[in-house]
Amino acid sequence: MPRQRRAVRSAATPDPRLDLMAGSIDLYRGRIGFVHPRDPEALPAEEDISTDEAHPPYWAQLWPSGIELAHAVSARDWRDAPVLELGCGLGLPAIAAARAGAHVLAIDRSADAVAFAAVNAEQNGAVVETAVCSWAHPAPLIARAPWRLVLAADVLYGQRNVDQLLDLLPRLVDDTGAVWIADPQRPLTGEFLAAARAAWRSVETTPTRLPQIRIHRLAHPSRPGTAAP
């Protein structure tokens, strides 16, 4: 569970991205510290040029799904495993994987999210590669497949997300890899899982420490990804 946070205010700027809160969470492999904007609602919506839409800055909030996913990841040894986090936000699952020995790439469509994930990783002594990348243009991710583990937290909140993930995820792993999605039982989760069971030979749902958060584990895709030549 996250520990009480403290304000870290920037004295000479009105930029809400620089008015920070600091906190920490306890994992199997010790504590992870992090910072995030104190008031995410004060941040402006972000333009996504790939879809010509504006999105709320969801990355700036500390979501319970991200905490529980980081906790689950930290329970295993990921030494030398290539791990990808989609929609990384503050980067807690990515940091947990890196602390467990993985080679991690954390991506988000928001440049601000990627910046915060990189700072949080550095503060924890974790080596995490970061990149701005939209799921609508995933070629760089597919080129580096197969990944041993693909992570995502609370991403099933929109139809576009569900459709893009159903198409993308089988191209990111092969039979040796898996996808872990932490989810607070969003309304579209049932639709996603029904479609996933038709495309993956293994779809399991496991509980977390919080009754409303589950982790859906997908393995053995019928259309596995392949490594870049």
Z-matrix of the N, CA and C atoms (Angstrom, degrees):
N
C 1 1.453
C 2 1.529 1 109.68
N 3 1.352 2 117.54 1 146.62
C 4 1.455 3 118.77 2 -178.73
C 5 1.511 4 111.13 3 -69.24
N 6 1.337 5 116.26 4 141.22
C 7 1.449 6 121.47 5 176.40
C 8 1.523 7 109.67 6 -83.64
N 9 1.334 8 115.76 7 162.92
C 10 1.449 9 120.31 8 -179.48
C 11 1.514 10 110.34 9 -56.19
N 12 1.327 11 115.38 10 136.58
C 13 1.451 12 120.41 11 -176.18
C 14 1.522 13 110.25 12 -99.61
N 15 1.318 14 116.06 13 160.71
C 16 1.455 15 121.39 14 177.10
C 17 1.518 16 108.86 15 -124.71
N 18 1.300 17 116.18 16 150.13
C 19 1.458 18 120.67 17 178.98
C 20 1.512 19 110.18 18 -76.73
N 21 1.333 20 115.21 19 139.67
C 22 1.462 21 121.51 20 174.43
C 23 1.515 22 105.95 21 -125.49
N 24 1.311 23 116.75 22 85.75
C 25 1.457 24 121.03 23 -170.58
C 26 1.527 25 111.49 24 -85.39
N 27 1.294 26 114.74 25 142.21
C 28 1.462 27 120.73 26 175.88
C 29 1.520 28 107.83 27 -95.29
N 30 1.327 29 117.60 28 123.88
C 31 1.448 30 120.86 29 -166.18
C 32 1.520 31 113.28 30 -78.74
N 33 1.218 32 126.76 31 -25.32
C 34 1.452 33 122.90 32 -169.82
C 35 1.519 34 112.85 33 -119.38
N 36 1.311 35 118.40 34 25.47
C 37 1.460 36 119.07 35 -178.36
C 38 1.509 37 110.77 36 -145.45
N 39 1.345 38 117.04 37 141.45
C 40 1.460 39 120.33 38 175.71
C 41 1.534 40 112.47 39 -88.89
N 42 1.320 41 117.85 40 1.63
C 43 1.460 42 121.22 41 -176.67
C 44 1.532 43 109.35 42 -65.51
N 45 1.330 44 118.12 43 114.42
C 46 1.474 45 119.27 44 -177.13
C 47 1.523 46 113.38 45 -65.51
N 48 1.324 47 118.35 46 -17.39
C 49 1.462 48 120.29 47 176.35
C 50 1.518 49 111.88 48 -69.98
N 51 1.323 50 116.70 49 -19.26
C 52 1.454 51 120.85 50 -177.22
C 53 1.523 52 112.58 51 -104.80
N 54 1.312 53 116.67 52 5.30
C 55 1.465 54 121.99 53 172.67
C 56 1.524 55 105.51 54 -99.75
N 57 1.333 56 116.66 55 99.85
C 58 1.457 57 121.18 56 -161.60
C 59 1.516 58 113.59 57 -109.49
N 60 1.321 59 114.45 58 155.64
C 61 1.448 60 123.95 59 166.90
C 62 1.523 61 108.33 60 -115.04
N 63 1.314 62 116.01 61 143.49
C 64 1.459 63 120.96 62 176.52
C 65 1.520 64 109.04 63 -116.14
N 66 1.310 65 116.97 64 143.14
C 67 1.451 66 121.60 65 178.84
C 68 1.510 67 110.63 66 -155.01
N 69 1.324 68 115.81 67 -174.79
C 70 1.458 69 120.22 68 179.19
C 71 1.517 70 109.64 69 -154.56
N 72 1.330 71 116.06 70 156.92
C 73 1.452 72 122.47 71 173.59
C 74 1.527 73 108.34 72 -131.04
N 75 1.314 74 116.18 73 147.80
C 76 1.456 75 121.96 74 179.53
C 77 1.522 76 110.06 75 -97.01
N 78 1.333 77 115.86 76 127.94
C 79 1.453 78 122.40 77 -179.82
C 80 1.522 79 109.23 78 -120.92
N 81 1.329 80 115.97 79 179.12
C 82 1.457 81 119.56 80 177.92
C 83 1.516 82 111.81 81 -61.22
N 84 1.323 83 116.55 82 -31.82
C 85 1.467 84 120.99 83 -176.79
C 86 1.522 85 110.83 84 -105.00
N 87 1.304 86 116.99 85 40.06
C 88 1.449 87 120.40 86 176.99
C 89 1.517 88 112.69 87 96.46
N 90 1.289 89 114.95 88 -166.99
C 91 1.455 90 122.51 89 -174.11
C 92 1.524 91 110.94 90 -98.26
N 93 1.343 92 115.70 91 141.97
C 94 1.461 93 122.63 92 172.89
C 95 1.524 94 107.91 93 -111.16
N 96 1.321 95 115.82 94 126.89
C 97 1.449 96 120.93 95 172.88
C 98 1.520 97 110.47 96 -96.84
N 99 1.309 98 116.81 97 156.36
C 100 1.468 99 120.13 98 -178.60
C 101 1.519 100 109.44 99 -159.02
N 102 1.318 101 115.05 100 162.25
C 103 1.462 102 122.16 101 171.02
C 104 1.515 103 108.42 102 -127.42
N 105 1.321 104 115.10 103 153.48
C 106 1.464 105 120.76 104 174.69
C 107 1.521 106 108.54 105 -155.82
N 108 1.329 107 118.77 106 163.11
C 109 1.464 108 120.19 107 179.79
C 110 1.530 109 111.43 108 -59.03
N 111 1.332 110 115.63 109 136.61
C 112 1.458 111 120.61 110 -177.42
C 113 1.520 112 111.88 111 -62.40
N 114 1.336 113 117.14 112 -38.76
C 115 1.463 114 121.45 113 -176.65
C 116 1.524 115 109.41 114 -126.93
N 117 1.338 116 118.39 115 86.25
C 118 1.467 117 119.98 116 -178.75
C 119 1.520 118 113.43 117 -56.69
N 120 1.326 119 117.51 118 -30.08
C 121 1.463 120 120.02 119 -179.01
C 122 1.524 121 112.55 120 -68.96
N 123 1.326 122 117.06 121 -16.62
C 124 1.462 123 120.41 122 178.04
C 125 1.522 124 112.36 123 -81.48
N 126 1.331 125 117.03 124 -11.87
C 127 1.457 126 120.28 125 -179.87
C 128 1.526 127 110.07 126 -78.64
N 129 1.315 128 117.88 127 143.45
C 130 1.465 129 119.90 128 178.20
C 131 1.522 130 111.40 129 -73.30
N 132 1.320 131 115.72 130 157.48
C 133 1.460 132 120.56 131 172.55
C 134 1.521 133 109.03 132 -62.27
N 135 1.335 134 115.62 133 151.87
C 136 1.453 135 120.74 134 -175.61
C 137 1.515 136 110.45 135 -109.08
N 138 1.325 137 115.99 136 132.53
C 139 1.458 138 121.09 137 179.07
C 140 1.522 139 110.25 138 -76.43
N 141 1.314 140 116.61 139 134.12
C 142 1.469 141 122.62 140 174.52
C 143 1.516 142 107.18 141 -110.83
N 144 1.338 143 116.36 142 102.05
C 145 1.458 144 119.96 143 -174.69
C 146 1.526 145 111.56 144 -67.07
N 147 1.337 146 117.81 145 -21.59
C 148 1.461 147 119.74 146 -179.32
C 149 1.519 148 112.14 147 -71.71
N 150 1.341 149 116.89 148 -25.17
C 151 1.466 150 120.45 149 -179.24
C 152 1.522 151 112.07 150 -120.71
N 153 1.342 152 117.56 151 -2.08
C 154 1.461 153 122.51 152 -177.64
C 155 1.528 154 110.50 153 56.82
N 156 1.335 155 115.95 154 42.12
C 157 1.451 156 121.79 155 179.03
C 158 1.523 157 109.67 156 -131.36
N 159 1.326 158 114.93 157 161.96
C 160 1.455 159 121.24 158 173.73
C 161 1.527 160 108.80 159 -110.22
N 162 1.336 161 116.33 160 139.55
C 163 1.456 162 121.40 161 -177.27
C 164 1.521 163 110.38 162 -122.67
N 165 1.326 164 117.67 163 141.83
C 166 1.471 165 119.22 164 172.33
C 167 1.526 166 109.54 165 -61.02
N 168 1.330 167 117.01 166 152.89
C 169 1.472 168 120.21 167 -179.19
C 170 1.532 169 111.46 168 -79.94
N 171 1.340 170 115.82 169 66.54
C 172 1.461 171 120.18 170 -178.51
C 173 1.532 172 111.60 171 -59.88
N 174 1.334 173 116.46 172 -27.99
C 175 1.463 174 121.28 173 -176.83
C 176 1.525 175 112.18 174 -58.95
N 177 1.335 176 117.98 175 -25.56
C 178 1.461 177 121.61 176 -170.71
C 179 1.527 178 113.51 177 -79.87
N 180 1.317 179 117.51 178 -9.17
C 181 1.452 180 120.73 179 -178.13
C 182 1.528 181 111.39 180 -96.16
N 183 1.314 182 115.17 181 152.51
C 184 1.462 183 121.68 182 176.18
C 185 1.527 184 107.30 183 -90.59
N 186 1.342 185 116.60 184 101.25
C 187 1.459 186 121.86 185 -175.24
C 188 1.528 187 110.74 186 -91.28
N 189 1.333 188 117.40 187 136.36
C 190 1.473 189 119.84 188 178.78
C 191 1.527 190 113.24 189 -56.94
N 192 1.325 191 117.50 190 -33.64
C 193 1.472 192 119.65 191 179.24
C 194 1.520 193 111.47 192 -62.42
N 195 1.333 194 117.14 193 -38.48
C 196 1.456 195 120.20 194 178.40
C 197 1.515 196 111.90 195 -66.28
N 198 1.326 197 116.62 196 -38.25
C 199 1.464 198 120.50 197 178.06
C 200 1.519 199 110.41 198 -64.53
N 201 1.332 200 117.00 199 -46.61
C 202 1.464 201 120.14 200 -177.52
C 203 1.526 202 111.89 201 -68.37
N 204 1.336 203 116.74 202 -34.39
C 205 1.459 204 119.33 203 176.80
C 206 1.527 205 110.30 204 -67.10
N 207 1.322 206 117.40 205 -42.70
C 208 1.460 207 120.50 206 177.22
C 209 1.525 208 110.32 207 -60.37
N 210 1.315 209 117.22 208 -40.76
C 211 1.465 210 121.08 209 179.93
C 212 1.527 211 110.44 210 -63.25
N 213 1.333 212 117.14 211 -44.42
C 214 1.465 213 120.24 212 -179.99
C 215 1.520 214 111.41 213 -65.06
N 216 1.314 215 117.03 214 -41.87
C 217 1.466 216 120.94 215 179.93
C 218 1.531 217 110.49 216 -62.21
N 219 1.322 218 116.53 217 -39.17
C 220 1.464 219 120.26 218 -175.07
C 221 1.524 220 112.90 219 -70.19
N 222 1.328 221 117.80 220 -11.11
C 223 1.469 222 120.79 221 -178.82
C 224 1.521 223 112.39 222 -79.18
N 225 1.336 224 118.41 223 -9.64
C 226 1.465 225 121.15 224 -176.24
C 227 1.521 226 111.46 225 -120.77
N 228 1.318 227 114.03 226 164.26
C 229 1.466 228 121.58 227 176.13
C 230 1.526 229 108.01 228 -94.43
N 231 1.330 230 117.04 229 117.60
C 232 1.470 231 121.92 230 -179.36
C 233 1.526 232 110.94 231 -112.00
N 234 1.294 233 116.77 232 31.55
C 235 1.457 234 121.31 233 -174.99
C 236 1.526 235 111.83 234 -54.16
N 237 1.343 236 115.20 235 121.92
C 238 1.469 237 124.64 236 176.18
C 239 1.529 238 113.82 237 67.70
N 240 1.322 239 118.56 238 7.41
C 241 1.466 240 120.76 239 179.60
C 242 1.525 241 110.30 240 -79.51
N 243 1.342 242 118.28 241 135.15
C 244 1.459 243 119.90 242 172.49
C 245 1.523 244 109.92 243 -76.81
N 246 1.320 245 116.46 244 121.66
C 247 1.463 246 122.31 245 -174.89
C 248 1.522 247 109.08 246 -125.58
N 249 1.323 248 115.93 247 137.43
C 250 1.458 249 122.96 248 179.73
C 251 1.521 250 109.14 249 -121.65
N 252 1.336 251 117.11 250 130.02
C 253 1.462 252 119.62 251 170.31
C 254 1.520 253 109.41 252 -109.45
N 255 1.322 254 115.58 253 125.21
C 256 1.460 255 122.96 254 178.64
C 257 1.529 256 109.54 255 -93.89
N 258 1.330 257 116.71 256 136.13
C 259 1.457 258 119.57 257 -179.73
C 260 1.509 259 110.97 258 58.55
N 261 1.328 260 116.97 259 56.17
C 262 1.463 261 121.70 260 -165.25
C 263 1.515 262 114.10 261 -69.66
N 264 1.337 263 118.50 262 -24.28
C 265 1.453 264 118.42 263 -177.91
C 266 1.514 265 111.32 264 56.75
N 267 1.332 266 116.47 265 -124.57
C 268 1.464 267 121.51 266 -178.81
C 269 1.517 268 112.98 267 -76.05
N 270 1.342 269 117.54 268 -12.93
C 271 1.461 270 121.23 269 170.73
C 272 1.514 271 116.84 270 87.89
N 273 1.324 272 119.27 271 17.49
C 274 1.465 273 119.85 272 -175.27
C 275 1.527 274 113.33 273 -64.13
N 276 1.346 275 121.10 274 -47.03
C 277 1.470 276 119.13 275 176.10
C 278 1.524 277 112.66 276 -60.63
N 279 1.323 278 117.46 277 -38.55
C 280 1.468 279 120.50 278 178.36
C 281 1.517 280 110.70 279 -62.06
N 282 1.327 281 116.92 280 -42.57
C 283 1.464 282 120.52 281 179.24
C 284 1.520 283 110.37 282 -65.18
N 285 1.333 284 116.77 283 -40.99
C 286 1.465 285 120.02 284 178.45
C 287 1.523 286 110.80 285 -60.37
N 288 1.333 287 116.87 286 -42.21
C 289 1.469 288 120.46 287 179.06
C 290 1.521 289 111.08 288 -65.16
N 291 1.331 290 116.83 289 -42.38
C 292 1.463 291 120.04 290 179.48
C 293 1.522 292 111.13 291 -64.12
N 294 1.314 293 116.73 292 -40.18
C 295 1.465 294 120.23 293 178.11
C 296 1.527 295 111.37 294 -65.51
N 297 1.347 296 116.82 295 -23.30
C 298 1.469 297 121.16 296 177.67
C 299 1.520 298 112.07 297 -91.36
N 300 1.347 299 117.78 298 9.84
C 301 1.455 300 121.52 299 172.44
C 302 1.508 301 116.48 300 102.67
N 303 1.345 302 118.66 301 1.40
C 304 1.456 303 121.09 302 -175.86
C 305 1.527 304 111.78 303 -79.14
N 306 1.336 305 115.32 304 158.23
C 307 1.455 306 123.13 305 168.00
C 308 1.527 307 106.11 306 -95.12
N 309 1.323 308 117.56 307 110.59
C 310 1.465 309 121.62 308 -164.26
C 311 1.521 310 111.71 309 -114.30
N 312 1.328 311 114.39 310 136.50
C 313 1.464 312 122.68 311 167.01
C 314 1.522 313 107.42 312 -116.71
N 315 1.327 314 117.08 313 123.94
C 316 1.461 315 122.37 314 177.68
C 317 1.524 316 108.34 315 -113.05
N 318 1.329 317 116.67 316 124.53
C 319 1.463 318 119.86 317 -177.05
C 320 1.519 319 110.41 318 -125.10
N 321 1.331 320 114.17 319 153.06
C 322 1.458 321 121.71 320 175.57
C 323 1.517 322 106.98 321 -154.19
N 324 1.317 323 116.36 322 154.59
C 325 1.464 324 118.83 323 176.71
C 326 1.523 325 111.11 324 -75.89
N 327 1.342 326 117.72 325 -15.11
C 328 1.460 327 123.17 326 -179.36
C 329 1.515 328 110.80 327 -95.58
N 330 1.332 329 116.70 328 124.54
C 331 1.460 330 120.67 329 176.10
C 332 1.524 331 111.11 330 -64.25
N 333 1.338 332 117.31 331 -34.35
C 334 1.463 333 119.90 332 178.12
C 335 1.521 334 110.99 333 -65.55
N 336 1.319 335 117.12 334 -41.47
C 337 1.464 336 120.31 335 177.94
C 338 1.525 337 110.59 336 -60.05
N 339 1.309 338 116.60 337 -45.73
C 340 1.471 339 120.83 338 -179.96
C 341 1.529 340 110.41 339 -61.61
N 342 1.330 341 116.97 340 -38.59
C 343 1.462 342 120.13 341 178.71
C 344 1.525 343 110.91 342 -64.28
N 345 1.322 344 117.53 343 -44.04
C 346 1.462 345 120.45 344 179.09
C 347 1.528 346 111.14 345 -66.24
N 348 1.328 347 117.45 346 -41.21
C 349 1.464 348 120.06 347 178.27
C 350 1.520 349 110.76 348 -60.39
N 351 1.331 350 116.61 349 -40.95
C 352 1.467 351 120.20 350 179.93
C 353 1.521 352 111.12 351 -65.78
N 354 1.324 353 117.40 352 -43.10
C 355 1.461 354 120.93 353 178.75
C 356 1.517 355 110.67 354 -64.04
N 357 1.321 356 117.23 355 -44.51
C 358 1.461 357 120.42 356 179.98
C 359 1.528 358 111.44 357 -62.80
N 360 1.326 359 116.54 358 -39.81
C 361 1.462 360 119.57 359 177.83
C 362 1.526 361 110.67 360 -63.21
N 363 1.322 362 116.61 361 -46.34
C 364 1.462 363 120.17 362 -178.90
C 365 1.521 364 111.21 363 -61.11
N 366 1.331 365 117.23 364 -40.72
C 367 1.455 366 120.54 365 -179.28
C 368 1.531 367 112.08 366 -64.83
N 369 1.327 368 116.44 367 -23.31
C 370 1.459 369 120.52 368 179.34
C 371 1.523 370 112.83 369 -98.76
N 372 1.332 371 117.34 370 7.49
C 373 1.452 372 120.51 371 -179.27
C 374 1.514 373 113.15 372 66.65
N 375 1.331 374 116.86 373 25.42
C 376 1.464 375 121.61 374 -178.35
C 377 1.519 376 109.73 375 -104.00
N 378 1.322 377 116.33 376 137.65
C 379 1.462 378 121.42 377 177.74
C 380 1.523 379 107.90 378 -91.75
N 381 1.326 380 116.48 379 108.01
C 382 1.459 381 122.82 380 -179.82
C 383 1.526 382 108.24 381 -130.27
N 384 1.313 383 116.51 382 119.81
C 385 1.459 384 121.21 383 172.88
C 386 1.523 385 108.47 384 -77.08
N 387 1.315 386 117.33 385 138.92
C 388 1.466 387 120.76 386 -179.59
C 389 1.524 388 109.97 387 -127.20
N 390 1.337 389 115.57 388 154.28
C 391 1.462 390 120.47 389 178.42
C 392 1.521 391 109.44 390 -158.49
N 393 1.317 392 115.28 391 145.45
C 394 1.463 393 120.88 392 171.33
C 395 1.522 394 107.67 393 -82.55
N 396 1.333 395 116.62 394 122.40
C 397 1.462 396 120.23 395 -176.73
C 398 1.516 397 108.84 396 -155.35
N 399 1.316 398 116.22 397 132.90
C 400 1.454 399 122.25 398 176.76
C 401 1.524 400 110.04 399 -96.12
N 402 1.323 401 116.43 400 143.55
C 403 1.467 402 119.60 401 176.48
C 404 1.515 403 111.59 402 -64.35
N 405 1.322 404 117.18 403 -19.51
C 406 1.464 405 120.30 404 178.02
C 407 1.527 406 111.41 405 -73.02
N 408 1.329 407 116.78 406 -17.46
C 409 1.467 408 122.05 407 179.92
C 410 1.528 409 108.32 408 -134.56
N 411 1.342 410 117.23 409 71.43
C 412 1.469 411 120.34 410 -170.68
C 413 1.517 412 115.25 411 -92.06
N 414 1.337 413 118.41 412 13.39
C 415 1.462 414 119.87 413 -174.65
C 416 1.528 415 113.48 414 -52.31
N 417 1.347 416 119.74 415 -41.70
C 418 1.478 417 118.33 416 179.53
C 419 1.528 418 113.35 417 -62.70
N 420 1.320 419 117.09 418 -30.27
C 421 1.465 420 120.56 419 179.63
C 422 1.523 421 111.01 420 -75.68
N 423 1.320 422 116.23 421 -41.03
C 424 1.456 423 121.23 422 -179.89
C 425 1.530 424 110.25 423 -67.70
N 426 1.349 425 116.04 424 -35.74
C 427 1.466 426 119.45 425 -179.50
C 428 1.522 427 111.88 426 -62.99
N 429 1.323 428 117.53 427 -25.31
C 430 1.467 429 120.65 428 -179.04
C 431 1.525 430 112.76 429 -99.65
N 432 1.317 431 116.88 430 4.48
C 433 1.467 432 120.33 431 176.97
C 434 1.533 433 109.57 432 -71.09
N 435 1.345 434 117.41 433 157.90
C 436 1.468 435 125.80 434 6.54
C 437 1.521 436 112.40 435 -88.17
N 438 1.327 437 115.41 436 145.96
C 439 1.448 438 123.76 437 174.77
C 440 1.523 439 108.67 438 -93.02
N 441 1.316 440 115.61 439 145.93
C 442 1.467 441 119.08 440 177.05
C 443 1.524 442 111.16 441 -73.76
N 444 1.341 443 116.00 442 -34.80
C 445 1.457 444 120.84 443 -179.60
C 446 1.517 445 108.92 444 -146.83
N 447 1.335 446 115.58 445 132.24
C 448 1.462 447 122.14 446 174.43
C 449 1.522 448 107.51 447 -116.00
N 450 1.334 449 116.58 448 127.94
C 451 1.456 450 122.78 449 -175.26
C 452 1.522 451 110.83 450 -115.73
N 453 1.329 452 115.80 451 146.00
C 454 1.461 453 121.35 452 172.62
C 455 1.524 454 108.02 453 -156.96
N 456 1.326 455 116.57 454 141.48
C 457 1.464 456 121.66 455 -178.66
C 458 1.523 457 110.22 456 -125.55
N 459 1.326 458 115.60 457 124.08
C 460 1.468 459 123.15 458 175.49
C 461 1.526 460 112.04 459 52.27
N 462 1.322 461 115.55 460 58.53
C 463 1.464 462 120.72 461 -177.68
C 464 1.532 463 113.00 462 -114.60
N 465 1.327 464 118.27 463 0.41
C 466 1.463 465 121.02 464 -175.16
C 467 1.525 466 111.82 465 -96.19
N 468 1.326 467 117.26 466 39.83
C 469 1.469 468 120.84 467 -173.72
C 470 1.521 469 113.62 468 -99.64
N 471 1.318 470 119.09 469 1.14
C 472 1.460 471 120.94 470 -179.99
C 473 1.510 472 110.65 471 -147.60
N 474 1.335 473 116.63 472 150.70
C 475 1.460 474 120.25 473 -178.35
C 476 1.515 475 112.04 474 -61.71
N 477 1.335 476 116.94 475 -38.59
C 478 1.461 477 119.44 476 178.89
C 479 1.525 478 110.55 477 -60.92
N 480 1.332 479 116.27 478 -44.14
C 481 1.465 480 119.47 479 178.47
C 482 1.520 481 111.66 480 -59.55
N 483 1.337 482 116.19 481 -46.84
C 484 1.467 483 120.43 482 -179.06
C 485 1.521 484 110.72 483 -59.68
N 486 1.321 485 116.78 484 -48.09
C 487 1.466 486 120.46 485 -178.11
C 488 1.524 487 111.45 486 -62.97
N 489 1.342 488 116.72 487 -43.28
C 490 1.463 489 119.44 488 -178.65
C 491 1.527 490 111.50 489 -67.09
N 492 1.332 491 117.19 490 -39.42
C 493 1.461 492 119.76 491 -179.90
C 494 1.524 493 111.57 492 -67.50
N 495 1.313 494 117.34 493 -40.43
C 496 1.468 495 119.76 494 179.08
C 497 1.523 496 111.23 495 -60.49
N 498 1.324 497 116.19 496 -33.97
C 499 1.466 498 119.75 497 178.39
C 500 1.527 499 111.88 498 -79.96
N 501 1.321 500 116.80 499 -38.22
C 502 1.464 501 120.90 500 -171.81
C 503 1.520 502 113.82 501 -81.07
N 504 1.312 503 117.47 502 -45.00
C 505 1.467 504 120.37 503 -168.94
C 506 1.529 505 114.04 504 -56.21
N 507 1.350 506 119.80 505 -43.75
C 508 1.471 507 117.95 506 179.81
C 509 1.525 508 114.11 507 -63.25
N 510 1.324 509 117.06 508 -16.38
C 511 1.463 510 120.21 509 179.56
C 512 1.527 511 112.95 510 -90.74
N 513 1.334 512 115.77 511 -1.18
C 514 1.463 513 119.37 512 -176.93
C 515 1.514 514 113.91 513 -101.55
N 516 1.338 515 118.08 514 -18.16
C 517 1.467 516 120.84 515 -177.77
C 518 1.521 517 110.09 516 -132.91
N 519 1.341 518 114.77 517 160.63
C 520 1.456 519 120.09 518 171.42
C 521 1.524 520 108.15 519 -114.57
N 522 1.317 521 117.55 520 -161.18
C 523 1.462 522 119.90 521 -175.97
C 524 1.523 523 113.38 522 -69.30
N 525 1.317 524 118.15 523 -10.34
C 526 1.463 525 120.14 524 177.57
C 527 1.522 526 112.12 525 -94.47
N 528 1.327 527 117.39 526 -4.93
C 529 1.455 528 120.84 527 -174.54
C 530 1.513 529 113.12 528 -110.72
N 531 1.336 530 115.18 529 176.12
C 532 1.456 531 121.35 530 -179.01
C 533 1.522 532 109.74 531 -150.94
N 534 1.318 533 114.75 532 159.90
C 535 1.457 534 123.23 533 175.33
C 536 1.523 535 107.76 534 -118.97
N 537 1.333 536 116.89 535 130.15
C 538 1.459 537 121.64 536 175.33
C 539 1.525 538 108.41 537 -118.02
N 540 1.327 539 115.89 538 120.94
C 541 1.463 540 121.18 539 179.08
C 542 1.529 541 108.52 540 -120.45
N 543 1.323 542 116.85 541 115.76
C 544 1.462 543 121.52 542 174.89
C 545 1.521 544 108.37 543 -86.20
N 546 1.330 545 116.04 544 135.26
C 547 1.467 546 119.64 545 -170.33
C 548 1.528 547 110.29 546 -148.49
N 549 1.344 548 117.55 547 137.36
C 550 1.460 549 121.38 548 178.97
C 551 1.532 550 112.74 549 -92.98
N 552 1.331 551 116.08 550 32.37
C 553 1.462 552 122.75 551 179.18
C 554 1.536 553 111.54 552 63.52
N 555 1.330 554 114.45 553 53.04
C 556 1.460 555 120.55 554 174.72
C 557 1.539 556 110.00 555 -64.16
N 558 1.333 557 117.71 556 155.92
C 559 1.461 558 120.24 557 -177.17
C 560 1.528 559 114.52 558 -57.19
N 561 1.340 560 118.61 559 -30.73
C 562 1.457 561 121.33 560 -177.68
C 563 1.528 562 113.25 561 -88.83
N 564 1.320 563 117.30 562 1.21
C 565 1.456 564 119.75 563 -177.07
C 566 1.523 565 111.81 564 -62.64
N 567 1.319 566 117.57 565 -41.73
C 568 1.462 567 120.44 566 179.53
C 569 1.512 568 112.03 567 -60.59
N 570 1.333 569 117.00 568 -42.34
C 571 1.465 570 120.63 569 177.20
C 572 1.520 571 110.95 570 -61.85
N 573 1.342 572 116.16 571 -43.75
C 574 1.459 573 119.78 572 179.43
C 575 1.527 574 110.94 573 -61.20
N 576 1.318 575 117.89 574 -46.73
C 577 1.456 576 120.85 575 -176.69
C 578 1.524 577 111.74 576 -66.50
N 579 1.320 578 117.00 577 -37.88
C 580 1.468 579 119.61 578 178.25
C 581 1.523 580 110.80 579 -61.79
N 582 1.329 581 116.55 580 -43.51
C 583 1.458 582 119.92 581 178.47
C 584 1.526 583 111.18 582 -69.74
N 585 1.334 584 116.76 583 -36.60
C 586 1.463 585 120.12 584 -179.97
C 587 1.523 586 111.07 585 -64.12
N 588 1.325 587 117.91 586 -36.61
C 589 1.467 588 120.23 587 -178.96
C 590 1.527 589 111.67 588 -66.17
N 591 1.318 590 116.83 589 -21.77
C 592 1.458 591 120.03 590 176.48
C 593 1.521 592 112.29 591 -83.37
N 594 1.335 593 116.86 592 -16.70
C 595 1.470 594 121.03 593 -175.37
C 596 1.520 595 113.52 594 -112.74
N 597 1.331 596 116.97 595 -12.09
C 598 1.462 597 121.67 596 -178.60
C 599 1.520 598 108.77 597 -126.97
N 600 1.322 599 116.04 598 142.49
C 601 1.468 600 119.42 599 -179.13
C 602 1.519 601 112.50 600 -81.67
N 603 1.317 602 116.92 601 -13.83
C 604 1.462 603 120.57 602 177.51
C 605 1.519 604 109.41 603 -138.20
N 606 1.333 605 116.23 604 120.00
C 607 1.466 606 122.95 605 175.11
C 608 1.525 607 106.89 606 -133.96
N 609 1.320 608 116.49 607 111.62
C 610 1.456 609 121.43 608 -178.77
C 611 1.522 610 109.96 609 -122.86
N 612 1.315 611 116.10 610 146.89
C 613 1.462 612 121.91 611 176.32
C 614 1.517 613 108.95 612 -119.39
N 615 1.327 614 116.37 613 127.33
C 616 1.460 615 121.15 614 -178.03
C 617 1.526 616 109.88 615 -122.16
N 618 1.326 617 117.49 616 149.50
C 619 1.466 618 120.56 617 179.50
C 620 1.512 619 111.91 618 -77.15
N 621 1.310 620 115.94 619 167.19
C 622 1.461 621 122.96 620 173.09
C 623 1.529 622 107.68 621 -124.49
N 624 1.308 623 116.23 622 -170.81
C 625 1.460 624 120.35 623 178.34
C 626 1.523 625 111.83 624 -69.31
N 627 1.334 626 117.82 625 -20.06
C 628 1.457 627 122.45 626 178.90
C 629 1.520 628 109.22 627 -104.57
N 630 1.329 629 119.09 628 128.35
C 631 1.466 630 120.30 629 -174.01
C 632 1.524 631 114.36 630 -62.05
N 633 1.344 632 118.12 631 -26.59
C 634 1.461 633 119.13 632 -177.61
C 635 1.528 634 112.72 633 -86.46
N 636 1.329 635 118.00 634 -10.60
C 637 1.465 636 121.09 635 -177.08
C 638 1.520 637 109.46 636 -103.81
N 639 1.327 638 116.40 637 128.07
C 640 1.464 639 122.50 638 174.76
C 641 1.522 640 109.08 639 -121.10
N 642 1.319 641 115.76 640 158.01
C 643 1.462 642 120.69 641 172.72
C 644 1.512 643 108.14 642 -116.75
N 645 1.320 644 116.14 643 119.85
C 646 1.465 645 123.15 644 178.51
C 647 1.533 646 107.80 645 -94.67
N 648 1.327 647 115.31 646 123.35
C 649 1.468 648 121.45 647 -174.81
C 650 1.529 649 108.90 648 -113.77
N 651 1.324 650 115.29 649 115.63
C 652 1.455 651 122.67 650 -178.53
C 653 1.521 652 109.13 651 -106.20
N 654 1.348 653 116.30 652 136.13
C 655 1.467 654 120.59 653 178.91
C 656 1.517 655 109.78 654 -148.24
N 657 1.315 656 115.73 655 158.24
C 658 1.466 657 123.97 656 177.41
C 659 1.530 658 111.88 657 59.51
N 660 1.326 659 116.83 658 69.55
C 661 1.465 660 119.66 659 178.83
C 662 1.521 661 111.34 660 -70.36
N 663 1.314 662 116.18 661 149.34
C 664 1.460 663 119.99 662 176.98
C 665 1.521 664 111.56 663 -76.74
N 666 1.344 665 116.43 664 -16.44
C 667 1.469 666 121.65 665 175.89
C 668 1.530 667 107.84 666 -126.08
N 669 1.345 668 117.27 667 74.37
C 670 1.463 669 119.73 668 -172.55
C 671 1.504 670 112.72 669 -67.97
N 672 1.342 671 114.32 670 153.01
C 673 1.457 672 120.97 671 175.83
C 674 1.511 673 110.27 672 -75.10
N 675 1.306 674 116.23 673 162.96
C 676 1.462 675 121.97 674 178.38
C 677 1.501 676 109.88 675 -129.52
N 678 1.286 677 116.26 676 150.25
C 679 1.453 678 120.24 677 -179.02
C 680 1.526 679 109.98 678 -71.29
N 681 1.316 680 114.43 679 153.69
C 682 1.460 681 119.32 680 176.86
C 683 1.525 682 109.66 681 -68.25
N 684 1.337 683 118.93 682 145.65
C 685 1.462 684 120.79 683 -179.76
C 686 1.521 685 111.29 684 -67.67
